[in-house]
Amino acid sequence: MSPAVLTHSDALNAAESHERTETAPAQVDSGYVPYVEPERASIFSLPLANLPLSAPLGWVKKGFNDFMCCPKTGLFFGICFFLMGHALWAVFTSAPAYVLALSAGFLLMGPFLCLGLYHASREIESGRRPSLRQSLLAWRPTKGAMGIFAGVLLILEMIWGRASLIVFAVTFNGMPSAESTLSQLITMENIGFLVTYALVGSFFAGLIFVTSAISIPMIMDRQVDAVSAGLTSIRACFQNPGAMFVWGFLITLLIGLSMLPYFLGLLIMGPVIGHATWHAYRAIVPSSTDKT
């Protein structure tokens, strides 16, 4: 048979082969490997440092050094703490039943006021000169997470305030008058009330401390969500119970002493504790350059 002559079967086979060639995608070995986004590491896999009991003393020393590096910024926030102290005293003299609730509110406001101090400490750590204006705007990049975390603390504050009012009402069948507050409260007859009041306050103060010990500086530094920051703070406290207990006790002691006389000590000690909290966070959580 001549090569130029095609049978009907050959023609059909050629047409089918051409159709498959037209419709099949071209297989080109370009060496391209599709990118698959790696799974994001869990916040629970973030390594946290193990701290000695003496670590909080070092944080306070570093906090004082930061205060001396930017005294104007520190004094601005110190004045805020000073005014908060006088507001607390004014409430105690006029409506003592609300003191614990207001104290909880100050525990809520304190870490957010310290946000500017955290920013200043980070600037000093990075070799930059901090400014008050930048410190006041430090909340803006993470306002969403900060807002959620503030809402969580606000709920805890409201529960604490309600609990304190219930303790007062059950003990005194009402609220003691402001004129003789101390004489009515500090008596052997009210020892049960004082113990209950202290236990309720300690529980909620401890809960707020454990949740927020390093949360806000972590949100600012690593820009994580509020839940991750809160869980990391809880992990840090359970991993280092001794050091964090010392830290909480040291904060309480220093703030208590700085209230005498007339809350003037808060002008210095308030910002020092704020700067020290940044160094507590930095000692516990790895640098933000190692983000998960």
C-alpha positions as CSV (number, residue, x, y, z in Angstrom):
1,M,0.0,0.0,0.0
2,S,1.2,3.5,-0.9
3,P,2.2,5.7,2.2
4,A,0.0,8.4,0.7
5,V,-3.1,6.2,0.8
6,L,-4.9,6.1,4.2
7,T,-7.7,3.6,5.1
8,H,-10.8,4.8,6.8
9,S,-9.6,3.2,10.1
10,D,-6.3,5.0,9.9
11,A,-8.1,8.3,9.4
12,L,-10.3,7.8,12.5
13,N,-7.2,6.9,14.6
14,A,-5.4,10.0,13.4
15,A,-8.4,12.2,14.2
16,E,-8.8,10.8,17.7
17,S,-5.0,11.3,18.4
18,H,-5.3,14.9,17.3
19,E,-8.3,15.5,19.4
20,R,-6.5,14.1,22.5
21,T,-3.6,16.3,21.7
22,E,-5.8,19.4,21.5
23,T,-7.7,18.7,24.7
24,A,-5.0,17.3,27.0
25,P,-3.1,19.9,29.1
26,A,0.6,20.3,28.3
27,Q,2.8,18.5,30.8
28,V,5.8,20.8,31.3
29,D,8.4,19.9,33.9
30,S,9.3,23.4,35.1
31,G,10.5,22.3,38.5
32,Y,7.8,24.4,40.2
33,V,6.8,23.2,43.7
34,P,3.5,24.6,45.0
35,Y,3.9,26.7,48.2
36,V,2.1,25.2,51.2
37,E,1.8,27.6,54.1
38,P,3.3,26.0,57.2
39,E,1.0,25.4,60.1
40,R,1.2,28.2,62.7
41,A,2.8,27.0,65.9
42,S,0.5,27.0,68.9
43,I,0.9,29.6,71.6
44,F,1.4,26.7,74.0
45,S,4.6,25.8,72.2
46,L,6.1,29.1,72.9
47,P,9.1,28.4,75.3
48,L,9.0,30.3,78.6
49,A,12.0,30.9,80.9
50,N,12.4,29.3,84.3
51,L,13.1,32.1,86.8
52,P,14.9,32.2,90.1
53,L,13.2,33.6,93.2
54,S,15.5,36.6,93.1
55,A,14.5,37.6,89.5
56,P,11.9,40.3,90.6
57,L,14.5,42.3,92.4
58,G,16.5,42.5,89.2
59,W,13.3,43.7,87.4
60,V,12.8,46.5,89.9
61,K,16.4,47.6,89.5
62,K,16.1,47.7,85.7
63,G,12.8,49.5,86.1
64,F,14.5,52.2,88.2
65,N,17.3,52.6,85.6
66,D,14.6,53.1,82.9
67,F,12.9,55.7,84.9
68,M,16.1,57.6,85.3
69,C,16.6,57.4,81.5
70,C,13.3,59.0,80.8
71,P,12.1,60.9,83.9
72,K,9.7,63.2,82.1
73,T,7.7,60.3,80.7
74,G,7.8,58.5,84.0
75,L,6.7,61.5,86.0
76,F,3.7,62.0,83.7
77,F,2.4,58.5,84.5
78,G,3.5,58.9,88.1
79,I,1.1,61.9,88.4
80,C,-1.7,59.7,87.0
81,F,-1.0,57.1,89.7
82,F,-0.8,59.8,92.3
83,L,-4.3,61.2,91.3
84,M,-5.7,57.6,91.3
85,G,-4.5,57.2,94.9
86,H,-6.2,60.3,96.1
87,A,-9.4,59.2,94.3
88,L,-9.2,55.9,96.1
89,W,-8.9,57.7,99.4
90,A,-11.8,60.0,98.7
91,V,-14.0,57.0,98.0
92,F,-12.8,55.3,101.2
93,T,-13.8,58.4,103.3
94,S,-17.2,58.8,101.7
95,A,-18.3,55.3,100.6
96,P,-16.1,52.6,102.1
97,A,-18.1,49.7,100.7
98,Y,-17.0,50.7,97.2
99,V,-13.3,50.8,98.0
100,L,-12.6,47.3,96.9
101,A,-14.6,47.7,93.7
102,L,-12.7,50.9,92.9
103,S,-9.4,49.2,93.7
104,A,-10.3,46.5,91.2
105,G,-10.9,49.3,88.7
106,F,-7.5,50.7,89.4
107,L,-6.0,47.3,88.9
108,L,-7.7,47.4,85.5
109,M,-6.5,50.9,84.6
110,G,-3.0,50.4,86.0
111,P,-1.6,48.0,83.3
112,F,-3.1,50.1,80.5
113,L,-1.6,53.3,82.0
114,C,1.7,51.4,82.1
115,L,1.5,50.6,78.4
116,G,3.3,53.8,77.7
117,L,6.0,52.8,80.2
118,Y,6.4,49.4,78.4
119,H,6.8,51.3,75.2
120,A,9.5,53.6,76.7
121,S,11.4,50.6,78.1
122,R,11.3,48.9,74.7
123,E,12.7,52.0,73.1
124,I,15.5,52.2,75.6
125,E,16.2,48.5,75.1
126,S,16.5,49.1,71.4
127,G,18.9,52.0,71.8
128,R,16.3,54.7,70.9
129,R,15.3,57.7,72.9
130,P,11.7,57.4,74.1
131,S,9.3,60.2,73.9
132,L,6.1,61.0,75.9
133,R,4.1,61.5,72.7
134,Q,5.0,58.0,71.3
135,S,4.3,56.5,74.7
136,L,0.8,58.0,74.8
137,L,0.1,56.5,71.3
138,A,1.6,53.0,72.0
139,W,-1.9,51.5,72.2
140,R,-2.9,52.3,68.6
141,P,-1.3,49.4,66.7
142,T,-3.0,46.8,68.9
143,K,-6.2,48.6,69.9
144,G,-8.3,45.6,68.9
145,A,-6.6,43.1,71.1
146,M,-6.2,45.7,73.9
147,G,-9.9,46.4,73.8
148,I,-10.8,42.7,74.1
149,F,-8.4,42.2,77.0
150,A,-9.7,45.3,78.7
151,G,-13.2,43.9,78.4
152,V,-12.2,40.6,80.1
153,L,-10.6,42.5,82.9
154,L,-13.6,44.7,83.2
155,I,-15.9,41.7,83.7
156,L,-13.6,40.4,86.4
157,E,-13.7,43.9,88.0
158,M,-17.5,44.0,88.0
159,I,-17.7,40.5,89.6
160,W,-15.2,41.5,92.2
161,G,-17.1,44.7,93.0
162,R,-20.4,42.9,93.3
163,A,-18.8,40.3,95.6
164,S,-17.4,42.9,97.9
165,L,-20.8,44.6,98.2
166,I,-22.4,41.3,99.1
167,V,-19.8,40.7,101.8
168,F,-20.6,44.1,103.3
169,A,-24.4,43.7,103.1
170,V,-24.4,40.2,104.6
171,T,-22.1,41.2,107.5
172,F,-23.7,44.6,108.4
173,N,-27.2,44.2,107.1
174,G,-26.4,47.3,105.1
175,M,-23.5,49.6,104.6
176,P,-21.5,51.1,107.5
177,S,-21.5,54.9,107.7
178,A,-18.4,56.8,106.5
179,E,-18.1,58.8,109.7
180,S,-16.9,55.8,111.8
181,T,-15.7,53.4,109.2
182,L,-12.5,52.2,110.8
183,S,-14.1,51.9,114.3
184,Q,-16.9,49.8,112.8
185,L,-14.7,47.5,110.7
186,I,-11.5,46.9,112.7
187,T,-13.0,45.2,115.8
188,M,-12.8,41.6,117.1
189,E,-16.5,41.3,116.4
190,N,-15.9,41.8,112.7
191,I,-13.0,39.4,112.4
192,G,-15.1,37.1,110.3
193,F,-15.9,39.9,108.0
194,L,-12.2,41.0,107.7
195,V,-11.1,37.5,106.9
196,T,-13.8,37.0,104.3
197,Y,-13.2,40.4,102.8
198,A,-9.5,39.7,102.5
199,L,-10.0,36.3,101.0
200,V,-12.5,37.6,98.4
201,G,-10.1,40.4,97.5
202,S,-7.1,38.1,97.4
203,F,-8.9,35.7,95.1
204,F,-9.9,38.3,92.5
205,A,-6.6,40.2,92.8
206,G,-4.7,37.0,92.2
207,L,-6.9,36.1,89.3
208,I,-6.4,39.5,87.7
209,F,-2.6,39.4,88.4
210,V,-2.2,35.9,86.9
211,T,-4.1,36.8,83.8
212,S,-2.4,40.2,83.2
213,A,1.1,39.7,84.6
214,I,2.7,39.9,81.2
215,S,-0.3,40.1,78.9
216,I,-0.3,43.7,77.9
217,P,3.5,44.0,77.2
218,M,3.2,40.8,75.1
219,I,0.2,42.2,73.1
220,M,2.2,45.4,72.4
221,D,5.5,43.7,71.6
222,R,4.4,40.6,69.7
223,Q,0.9,41.8,68.5
224,V,-0.8,38.6,69.5
225,D,-4.5,38.3,70.3
226,A,-5.8,38.8,73.8
227,V,-6.6,35.2,74.5
228,S,-3.1,34.0,73.6
229,A,-1.5,36.7,75.7
230,G,-3.7,35.9,78.7
231,L,-3.0,32.1,78.4
232,T,0.7,32.8,78.1
233,S,0.6,34.9,81.3
234,I,-1.2,32.1,83.1
235,R,1.4,29.6,81.8
236,A,4.2,31.9,83.0
237,C,2.7,32.1,86.5
238,F,2.1,28.3,86.8
239,Q,5.6,27.6,85.4
240,N,7.3,30.0,87.9
241,P,4.9,30.1,90.9
242,G,7.7,31.1,93.3
243,A,9.1,33.9,91.3
244,M,5.7,35.3,90.3
245,F,4.4,35.1,93.9
246,V,7.5,37.1,95.0
247,W,6.8,39.5,92.1
248,G,3.1,40.0,93.1
249,F,4.1,40.4,96.8
250,L,6.8,42.9,95.9
251,I,4.4,45.0,93.8
252,T,1.9,45.0,96.7
253,L,4.6,46.0,99.2
254,L,6.2,48.7,97.2
255,I,2.9,50.3,96.1
256,G,1.6,50.1,99.7
257,L,4.7,51.8,101.1
258,S,4.6,54.4,98.3
259,M,1.2,55.5,99.5
260,L,2.9,57.1,102.5
261,P,2.9,60.0,102.9
262,Y,-0.1,61.3,100.9
263,F,0.6,59.0,98.0
264,L,3.7,60.9,97.0
265,G,5.7,57.8,96.6
266,L,3.5,56.8,93.6
267,L,5.1,59.6,91.6
268,I,8.3,57.4,91.5
269,M,7.3,53.9,92.4
270,G,4.3,53.7,90.0
271,P,6.4,54.2,86.8
272,V,9.3,52.1,88.2
273,I,6.9,49.2,88.6
274,G,5.6,49.8,85.1
275,H,9.1,49.7,83.7
276,A,9.9,46.7,85.8
277,T,6.9,44.8,84.4
278,W,8.4,45.2,80.9
279,H,11.6,43.5,82.1
280,A,9.5,40.8,83.8
281,Y,7.9,40.1,80.4
282,R,11.2,40.2,78.6
283,A,12.8,37.8,81.1
284,I,9.9,35.3,80.7
285,V,9.1,35.4,76.9
286,P,11.7,35.2,74.2
287,S,12.4,38.2,72.0
288,S,9.7,39.3,69.5
289,T,12.1,38.6,66.7
290,D,11.4,34.9,67.4
291,K,7.6,35.2,67.0
292,T,5.6,32.0,66.6
